[in-house]
Amino acid sequence: MPRDSQPAFDQRSRASFMKWVTIPIRFADQDILGHVNNAATATYLEQGRCEHLIPLIEAAHEPDLDIVLARIIIDYIREIRYPGTAEVGVRISHIGNKSFVINASVFVGDTCSATSAATIVFFDKTSRTSRLPPAHLRASLQSLT
């Protein structure tokens, strides 16, 4: 069955992710209500994406190539509380010509606390425009699908 015709994965299920980043929950991440602030949760999601994507971009060995965040959707599902650790699972759900969509979810234990879908664009730092990625980078991104 072609990948595009497979059903969407369940972002609220740990079983949907194979790549993970563990993040300590800091005291400073809390807001006045005593739960982790939405901005801190967004940072957890960003760290999860970056820890998996930056090494792939660096391994492409193209100094003018970078990536930029073009769009992000975050759904906040459950509170996160200090102390503890959060785990962010990441998975690429779509690879286009000049962009891709990476999904990330924050879990505390088996409980999903937030989900996101981020559109990332391949960016040429010299021309300041979107660009096609090299074939070997596109193949590397398949490891996150």
Secondary structure, DSSP 8 states (H G I E B T S, - for coil): --GGGS----TT-GGG-SEEEEEE--GGGB-TTSSB-HHHHHHHHHHHHHHHHHHHHHHT--TTEEEEEEEEEEEE-S---SSSEEEEEEEEEEE-SSEEEEEEEEEETTEEEEEEEEEEEEEETTTTEE----HHHHHHHGGG-
